[in-house]
Amino acid sequence: MLKKLLLLLSLLYLPALADTTSEINHLLNYIEKTDCQYIRNGDVHNGVDAEKHIRKKYDYFKDEIKSTEDFIRLSATQSTMFGNKYYIQCKDSPKIESSKWLLKELKRYRTK
């Protein structure tokens, strides 16, 4: 009975894990391909460099990430060392916090 319960729970968990992985991969690709600038600790980075940095943080925090929102919070919104927020500056738009930018894209992706 316990084996069946564990199997059922694992089958319920796997689709959620696949969705989270798919969403995170989408956001990493979104960051990499953006024409916007990623501002981190006062330095400006293009999408390719930002994605590399965020992917390293993702790999570091992977065991703590249970949702795409965890990924955004832990890997893509602020400096681990200094606590400074990351920002996005897109052409003809005001600078915004990277968390807002990524959550907006995640919402768009989920409704697609």
C-alpha positions as CSV (number, residue, x, y, z in Angstrom):
1,M,0.0,0.0,0.0
2,L,2.8,2.4,0.9
3,K,4.6,1.7,-2.4
4,K,1.4,2.5,-4.3
5,L,1.0,5.7,-2.5
6,L,4.6,6.7,-3.1
7,L,4.2,5.9,-6.8
8,L,1.1,7.9,-7.0
9,L,2.7,10.9,-5.3
10,S,5.7,10.7,-7.6
11,L,3.5,10.6,-10.7
12,L,1.7,13.7,-9.5
13,Y,5.0,15.5,-8.8
14,L,6.7,14.8,-12.1
15,P,4.4,16.9,-14.3
16,A,4.9,19.9,-12.0
17,L,8.7,19.4,-12.1
18,A,8.6,19.2,-15.9
19,D,6.5,22.4,-16.0
20,T,8.9,24.2,-13.7
21,T,11.9,23.1,-15.7
22,S,10.3,24.2,-18.9
23,E,9.4,27.6,-17.5
24,I,12.9,28.1,-16.1
25,N,14.5,27.2,-19.4
26,H,12.1,29.6,-21.2
27,L,13.1,32.4,-18.8
28,L,16.8,31.7,-19.3
29,N,16.3,31.8,-23.0
30,Y,14.3,35.0,-22.7
31,I,17.1,36.7,-20.7
32,E,19.8,35.5,-23.2
33,K,17.9,36.8,-26.3
34,T,16.8,40.1,-24.8
35,D,17.9,43.4,-26.4
36,C,17.4,45.0,-22.9
37,Q,20.3,45.6,-20.6
38,Y,20.6,43.8,-17.3
39,I,21.9,46.0,-14.5
40,R,23.7,44.1,-11.8
41,N,25.6,45.8,-8.9
42,G,25.8,49.0,-11.0
43,D,27.3,47.2,-14.0
44,V,25.4,46.9,-17.3
45,H,25.3,43.5,-19.0
46,N,23.8,42.2,-22.2
47,G,21.5,39.2,-22.3
48,V,24.1,36.6,-23.0
49,D,26.3,37.7,-20.1
50,A,23.2,38.0,-17.8
51,E,22.0,34.5,-18.7
52,K,25.5,33.0,-17.9
53,H,25.5,34.7,-14.5
54,I,21.9,33.7,-13.7
55,R,22.5,30.1,-14.8
56,K,25.5,29.8,-12.5
57,K,23.3,31.0,-9.6
58,Y,20.5,28.6,-10.7
59,D,23.0,25.7,-10.6
60,Y,24.1,26.8,-7.1
61,F,20.5,27.1,-5.7
62,K,19.0,24.2,-7.7
63,D,18.3,22.1,-4.5
64,E,16.3,25.0,-3.0
65,I,14.3,25.8,-6.1
66,K,10.9,24.1,-6.1
67,S,9.0,26.5,-8.4
68,T,9.8,29.0,-11.1
69,E,9.1,31.8,-8.7
70,D,11.8,30.3,-6.5
71,F,14.2,30.4,-9.5
72,I,13.4,34.1,-10.1
73,R,13.8,35.0,-6.4
74,L,17.0,33.1,-5.7
75,S,18.8,33.4,-9.1
76,A,17.7,36.4,-11.0
77,T,16.6,39.3,-8.8
78,Q,19.5,40.4,-6.5
79,S,23.1,40.1,-5.6
80,T,23.7,37.3,-3.1
81,M,26.8,39.0,-1.8
82,F,25.5,42.6,-1.6
83,G,21.8,42.3,-1.6
84,N,21.5,44.9,-4.4
85,K,18.5,44.4,-6.7
86,Y,19.0,43.6,-10.4
87,Y,17.3,45.9,-12.9
88,I,16.3,45.7,-16.6
89,Q,16.6,48.7,-18.9
90,C,14.8,48.3,-22.2
91,K,14.9,50.8,-25.0
92,D,12.3,53.6,-24.6
93,S,11.1,52.1,-21.2
94,P,11.8,53.0,-17.6
95,K,14.2,50.9,-15.6
96,I,12.4,48.2,-13.7
97,E,13.3,45.5,-11.2
98,S,14.3,42.2,-12.9
99,S,11.8,40.3,-10.7
100,K,8.9,42.3,-12.2
101,W,10.2,41.9,-15.7
102,L,10.6,38.1,-15.3
103,L,7.3,37.6,-13.5
104,K,5.5,39.5,-16.3
105,E,7.1,37.2,-18.9
106,L,6.3,34.1,-16.8
107,K,2.6,35.2,-16.7
108,R,2.7,35.7,-20.5
109,Y,4.3,32.3,-21.0
110,R,1.8,30.5,-18.7
111,T,-1.2,32.0,-20.5
112,K,0.1,31.1,-23.9
